[in-house]
């Protein structure tokens, strides 16, 4: 069977088990998962889907039904879109959403509201991971090749300048990128969403913010400020915009809709964005940032240890993309991170130590080969979910060992004040360069953390039972 046929087979079986295209409101994917918004979440039988060859696991969280595929998810997604006749480039199933608006709405409870918020955040931030990944790598190249480490190129060189401004662009223009991804998630106008993001970053507006010049929209005073690299303002703006656009779509005469819907939406959103939602988002972001920094200051090394112990659990529940919000809000303000990235590094390398121990303990050649494959996928591909869903979850004890060793490693990283100077959402070897910078003690802390992760993971797992049969 060719690879194309294999992807086709996986897509066919998954599509059938989730209830077919008629049960799918929309489907997208992240780096490792197919993410379904289903009409009836009771139709899929998770145990049957888990048994499909090529599926690593299933998560039902944040209002999404997520099928973990691994690094070949994009190929499977393409096959799925062809089978279900889904439009990959546009918001999927818009006509379906409209057709079910008259059905009984889902009962609002604290849990459903929280799920909707997490679903919106995750659906808006996850598509941006490739941008943030390559931007981080560009910054890393500048840091590694520049005078901070190897000294191969100078700060004045074109190559250093190139890597630096390309890396900065990935974060500076976040409002525009969010205008795209959040609008797509909310099934509203992507071009208008991107335009509103561009308005926040226009040189004229940025000049006003730098100079502290007063400005008003339709006579309404605007709190002019710098929105570059911000997240929460655009999250709020697009959320409200989706309702404004829906209003104009509903009440605009058909003959005028072609211009009245986008123009009316923009005209209404300008004062809301510049006078209310943008400043409110910046205000919330600042205080959320200060609150987290305060908690981190109080918890100190224990905070890093807790991230190291629980990060795998967050991935299992599909809630880990929400942590990106923390990084996006705090990193531009501080310029470094002593909390989340060290914690993720601790969890990552401790998990690798656990996996190496499992590869040694396995007696069956097939299990050993699969585990080694998972390790290489994590190390070279920067994707840890196949390791988590292919090893930790099915055999249980590796998951427990990862929690224990992740806590130990995070504790060491926190005590050594390990600091990340580059914002990175990577894994494996690609997360290491995020810690380039600072003084020599930071490199020592990095080396010690990695070694402690591998050793503690290996030792803890060595003392645990490993049943060759999956739980």
C-alpha positions, 0 to 999 in steps of 0.5 A: 500500500502506497503512502497516499493510499494509507492516508486515504484509508485513515481518512475514510475510517475516521470520517465514517466513525465520526458520523460522516460529513453530515455530522461535521460542522467544521474540521481543521488541524494543528501540527498533530491532530484533526480537530472536529466541530461535530453536530452530535458528539455522541456519535463517535465511538472513541474506542473504535477510532483509537483502533484505527491504524494510524490513529494515536489517540482521541481527545474530546475537549474545549468543544472539539473532538480531536483525533491524534494522527501525528506528523502526517496529519496534514496528508490525512487532512487533505485526504479527509477534505477531498472525501468530505468535499470540505473547503480547506482554505475557507471556513468549513461548513458555513452553510451548515452552521446557518442551517442549525442556528434555529435548533435548540441552543446548547444550555449555557453552564459554567463548563460550556462557557469555559469550553467555548472560551478555550475552544476560541482561544485554541482555534485562534492560536493553534494555526499560528504555530508555524509562524511562531515556530519559524520566527523563533528559529530565525531569532535562534539562528541570529543568536547562535551564529551571532556574537551571543554564541558562535560569533560567526557573523557580526551584528552589522552583517546582512545575514544577522539583520535578515534573521533578526527582522524576519524573526521579529516580524513573526511576533510584531504582526501578531494582530494581523495574523490573529485577524486571520485565524480568529476570524476564520474560527468565528466564521466571519470576514477574514479580510476585514479581520486582517484589516482591523489588525493592520489598523492597530499597527499602521505607522500613523497610529504607532507614531501617535502612540509613541508621541502620546498624542491624543486621538479620537474616533467619531469624537470618541476619545481613543487610548492610543497605544502600541499593539504590536505583538499583542494577543488579547486585543484582537481576540476581543475585537474579532469576537465582537466583530463576528456579531456585528457582521452577522447583524449586517448580513441579516438586515442588509438588503441583498442588492447592497450586501456586497459592500454594506456588510464589509463597510458597515462592519468596519465602520462600526468596529473602528470605534469599538476596536480603537476606543474600547476593545483594544484598550480593554484587551491591553489592560486585561493583558497587562494585569493578567501578565502582572498577576502571572508574574506575581504568582511566578514570583511567589511560587518561584522554582515550584511553579516551574516544577508544576509545569514540568509535572503537568504539561503532559496532562495539559497536552492530553486534555488539548488545553496546552495551546491556551498556555501560548496566550501566557507566553504571547502576553508576558514575553513581549513585556519582559523579554524573557521567560523563567516559567513556562519554557523552562517547565516545558523543557523539563517535561520534554526531556524528562519524557525522553528519559522515560522513553529511553528506559521503556525502549530498554525494558521492552522485550518485544521488538515491535514495541522497542522499534516503535518507541525508538521511532517516537523518540526520533520524531520528538528529537528531530521533528519537534513533535512530542504527541506521538511519544505521549499517545503512542507510549505514555497513554497506552502503557500508563506507567510511563505517564506516571514516570513522566509526571514524577521526573518532570517535577524533579527536572522542573524543580532543578530548572527553577532552582537554577533560574533557567531563563529563555531569551527567545519565545519558542513553542518548539520541542526536542532539540528546537527548544534548546536554542530558546535559552541562548543568551544571558551569562555562562550560568544560564548555559550551565543551568540548561545543560544540567536541566537536560541531563537531569531530565534524561537521567531522572526519567530513565531512573524513575521509569527503571523502577516502574513496571512496564506491561507489554500489553497496552492498558 
